[in-house]
Amino acid sequence: MSTVEIRSCTSADELRDAVAAIVHYFGRERPTEEWAERWLRNFELERMLAAVDGDRIVGGAGAFSFQTTVPGGASVPCAGVTVVGVQPTHRRRGALRSMMRAQLDDVHARGEPFAMLFASEETIYGRFGYGMASLYLSVDVPKAMNDFRVGVEPVGTVRFVTPEEAAAIFPPIYDGVRSETPGMFERSASWWEARTLADPPEVRFGGGPKHLVALEVDGRPAGYAIYRLNTDFGDLGPETTVRVIEALGESPEAISSVWRFLLDIDWSKQTSTFMLPVDHPLILLLARPNQARPRVTDGLWIRLVDVGAALSGRTYAGDASLVLDVRDAFCPWNEGRWRLRDGKAARTNDEADIVLDVSDLGSVYLGGFTFRELQRAGRLDELTDGAVYLADATFRTEGLPWCPEIF
Ligand SMILES: CC(C)(COP(=O)(O)OP(=O)(O)OC[C@H]1O[C@@H](n2cnc3c(N)ncnc32)[C@H](O)[C@@H]1OP(=O)(O)O)[C@@H](O)C(=O)NCCC(=O)NCCS
């Protein structure tokens, strides 16, 4: 059996071949030239790795160059891992492992302290040092039972906007939320245009076009939503699902007002989304949250590629001093003891307080999980009494991490 070689793509045509692997599993054709042109507006070609067997590209793995918010609000360089796939003809021969090797070495060489991704299956990335770093909430709020609690009244007015208007109105609202939400990445003007606001038919997944609405309060934008309608008719009348792609507001009133609009659209049976952080206010706004059938799935996965830089890049709730002994079989340059003191991490020979795998440190890094939760799941060793308590007091964050977009 031949082995695959890993190298960067060198042309848009090769990019299309490499992405054809993941696209295969979505049941779609090899991406078009037009797709590649749009993709390359926000992606460096050399960051697309191809798995090559002889003269055929049989797999691919890409990475966006993100700036991602970490606890405390700083924007840190981060690899946004994307379009990972291996053709079914070449599965389980180590192609993914070789691509992960090349990609993490490259991320390390670029000085990006961490990488993030959404996983298609939870079993894939842990072996490469990624840890589940947030949980996402899916809801289907029935139109017939969508009341808010008594006393919650919408503010402002909602109007449709064109993509051009949205490109001016939405980014400041997004940036306001982003600056205080670990896990959200900076969007350039071309990202907004070619990705967030673009609406290529191949990713409508059976729904109608994207609709863009802005909430205005006292004449100025305070929130926005992007949604589609999956229109359907049953025996008793319309049964449309409103699929919320993104809904953000600059204040609690703006968030509840944008959601009020989305929940009330006529002809709908339900309003659905699968991309909310579990601490999203919607659950506390609804009078009957159970009727929305909230479900929890994995959200972001984080891989600390440079443990020292990643830990030093965020802020902490306390100035405690702690020694973490990090295990990292896949990226051994992270292995060993790190002292966290005054918000900075440095190598130390001191005795460790906590021993844990780098994937588990990834789980707590943005604040999505706690050391106590890891301990209860048998995922760390506490060598000093009280160290887990101290670590949680130190790593505590205001809110849970969230990235509202699958990239
Ligand atoms: C997931 C995928 C990329 C794996 O590629 P691959 O080349 O078959 O993986 P490898 O042969 O390098 O496997 C590396 C290891 O991961 C394991 N593994 C790979 N895919 C796995 C999966 N889906 N579930 C569980 N384990 C998996 C392998 O068993 C192997 O384990 P080992 O190190 O103990 O031997 C490929 O199956 C695929 O394209 N799947 C569909 C698309 C997809 O899910 N892409 C990921 C998007 S986030």
The ligand as a MOL file (V3000), in Angstrom:
LIG
                    3D

  0  0  0     0  0            999 V3000
M  V30 BEGIN CTAB
M  V30 COUNTS 48 50 0 0 0
M  V30 BEGIN ATOM
M  V30 1 C -11.8150 11.9650 9.8440 0
M  V30 2 C -10.8990 11.6350 8.6840 0
M  V30 3 C -10.2910 12.9330 8.1420 0
M  V30 4 C -9.7990 10.7090 9.1910 0
M  V30 5 O -8.8250 10.5410 8.1790 0
M  V30 6 P -7.8870 9.2190 8.0920 0
M  V30 7 O -6.8120 9.5250 7.1380 0
M  V30 8 O -8.7520 8.0310 7.8960 0
M  V30 9 O -7.2990 9.1670 9.5660 0
M  V30 10 P -5.9100 8.4530 10.0110 0
M  V30 11 O -5.7730 7.1630 9.2430 0
M  V30 12 O -4.7900 9.4000 9.9340 0
M  V30 13 O -6.2560 8.1560 11.5110 0
M  V30 14 C -5.5260 8.6600 12.5980 0
M  V30 15 C -6.1110 8.0650 13.8470 0
M  V30 16 O -7.4240 8.6230 14.0650 0
M  V30 17 C -8.3940 7.5640 14.1210 0
M  V30 18 N -9.5920 8.0990 13.4770 0
M  V30 19 C -9.6370 8.7420 12.3060 0
M  V30 20 N -10.8930 9.1070 12.0310 0
M  V30 21 C -11.6430 8.7050 13.0560 0
M  V30 22 C -13.0250 8.7970 13.3400 0
M  V30 23 N -13.8790 9.4140 12.4870 0
M  V30 24 N -13.4710 8.2970 14.5030 0
M  V30 25 C -12.5990 7.6730 15.3580 0
M  V30 26 N -11.2750 7.5590 15.1300 0
M  V30 27 C -10.8160 8.0720 13.9830 0
M  V30 28 C -7.7680 6.4090 13.4030 0
M  V30 29 O -8.3240 5.2000 13.8040 0
M  V30 30 C -6.3160 6.5500 13.7890 0
M  V30 31 O -6.1530 6.0750 15.0950 0
M  V30 32 P -4.7230 5.5790 15.6450 0
M  V30 33 O -3.8450 6.7940 15.7000 0
M  V30 34 O -5.0570 5.0300 16.9820 0
M  V30 35 O -4.2430 4.5690 14.6550 0
M  V30 36 C -11.6510 10.9200 7.5420 0
M  V30 37 O -12.2630 9.7850 8.0700 0
M  V30 38 C -12.7410 11.7700 6.9260 0
M  V30 39 O -12.4950 12.4620 5.9570 0
M  V30 40 N -13.9540 11.7180 7.5050 0
M  V30 41 C -15.1180 12.4190 6.9610 0
M  V30 42 C -14.9390 13.9200 7.0010 0
M  V30 43 C -14.6210 14.4330 8.3790 0
M  V30 44 O -15.2170 14.0370 9.3560 0
M  V30 45 N -13.6570 15.3410 8.4510 0
M  V30 46 C -13.3090 16.0180 9.6560 0
M  V30 47 C -14.0340 17.3180 9.6380 0
M  V30 48 S -13.8650 18.1640 11.1730 0
M  V30 END ATOM
M  V30 BEGIN BOND
M  V30 1 1 1 2
M  V30 2 1 2 3
M  V30 3 1 2 4
M  V30 4 1 2 36
M  V30 5 1 4 5
M  V30 6 1 5 6
M  V30 7 2 6 7
M  V30 8 1 6 8
M  V30 9 1 6 9
M  V30 10 1 9 10
M  V30 11 2 10 11
M  V30 12 1 10 12
M  V30 13 1 10 13
M  V30 14 1 13 14
M  V30 15 1 14 15
M  V30 16 1 15 16
M  V30 17 1 15 30
M  V30 18 1 16 17
M  V30 19 1 17 18
M  V30 20 1 17 28
M  V30 21 1 18 19
M  V30 22 1 18 27
M  V30 23 2 19 20
M  V30 24 1 20 21
M  V30 25 1 21 22
M  V30 26 2 21 27
M  V30 27 1 22 23
M  V30 28 2 22 24
M  V30 29 1 24 25
M  V30 30 2 25 26
M  V30 31 1 26 27
M  V30 32 1 28 29
M  V30 33 1 28 30
M  V30 34 1 30 31
M  V30 35 1 31 32
M  V30 36 2 32 33
M  V30 37 1 32 34
M  V30 38 1 32 35
M  V30 39 1 36 37
M  V30 40 1 36 38
M  V30 41 2 38 39
M  V30 42 1 38 40
M  V30 43 1 40 41
M  V30 44 1 41 42
M  V30 45 1 42 43
M  V30 46 2 43 44
M  V30 47 1 43 45
M  V30 48 1 45 46
M  V30 49 1 46 47
M  V30 50 1 47 48
M  V30 END BOND
M  V30 END CTAB
M  END
